[in-house]
Amino acid sequence: MNNKWTIVLICTLLTAVTVMMGCGVGAGSHNMPYEPDTPPPAPHSGVFVSDHGTMEFNGDDKTVIADFDSELAQLLGIPEGKQELTYVFLSGNTPGTASS
């Protein structure tokens, strides 16, 4: 159970860094964070590449194929190599949730 939350946290952080660095997200983008009472953005689709592996989002809004090298896998406490994982984006600004 602890490894699952570690993976969720790492995926969330890597995705947040990608968004913050401006990879494909900017003014006029159709996948910007949405305001209350507007529809959510489309599910993530595409590949995040880092020095320690890749994460491939297939657009189903729940599955990611992760392929981490031994260094990152050891830090996360998971097996290295390619594996299918599930993810959840945590945010206080999603429909039906309250920000604190």
N, C-alpha and C positions, 0 to 999 in steps of 0.2 A: 504494500500500500504506500509506503514511503517513497519508493522508486517512482511510482506513478505520479505523485505530486511533484517530485523533482523534475520529471520530464515535462509535465504541464508548465511548471515555472520556467524552465529553460526555453521551451517553445514560445511562451508568452514574451519573455525578455528578448529573444532573438527577433521575433516579429515586431516588437515595439521599437527596437533599434533600427530595423529596416524602415519602418514608417517614419521614424524621426530623422533618418538620414536622407529622406526624400526619394527613395527608390520607387519611382512611378507614382508618387502621391504628391499632388501640388494643386494649385488653384485651378478650379474647373474639373478636377478629377472626379470620376463617377464613383470612386470608392473611398471618399473622405468620410470621417466620422459624422454621424448624422445628428440632427437636432431632435429634441422630443417631438412626438407626433408626426414623424416622417418615417418612411420605410427604412429598414436597415440596409447597409451596403451588401452587394453581392458577396457570396462566399469566396474566400481566398482561393486563388488558382495561380500556380506558378512555382518556381524553384528559388529557394534562398540558398545561396552558396557562401560558405565561409572558409577560412583556412583549415578548419577541422571537420568539414563534412558538408552535407546538404540536407535540406528539408524540402520535400516536394508536396505541395498542397494540390489536391486533385479537384477542388471545387465543390466537394460534398458537404463542406462546413463542419466536418468532424474528423477526417482522416488525414494523416500526414505520413509520408514515407521518409524516414530519417536514415541517413547513412553517415554515422559518426566514426572518426578515426579512434585509435586506441587511447590517445591522450584525453579527448573529450569524454569518451565512454567511461574511462576510469574516473574522471572527476564527477560524472553523474551517477556512477555506480550501476551502469547498465552494460549489456553486451555491446561490443563494437560491431560495426557492419550495418547492413541494411535491415530495417525492420519497419513494420507498419504500426503506427501509434495513433491514438486519438488525442484531440486537443480541445480546449475550451478557452476562449478569450474572456478574461475577467475585467470588468469595467463597471464603474458606478453609473455610466451614462447609457445603458442599454434599456430597451423597452421593458417595463415591468420591474425595474430595480430603482432603488433610491440611492443617491449619493450622500456620503457623510462628510 
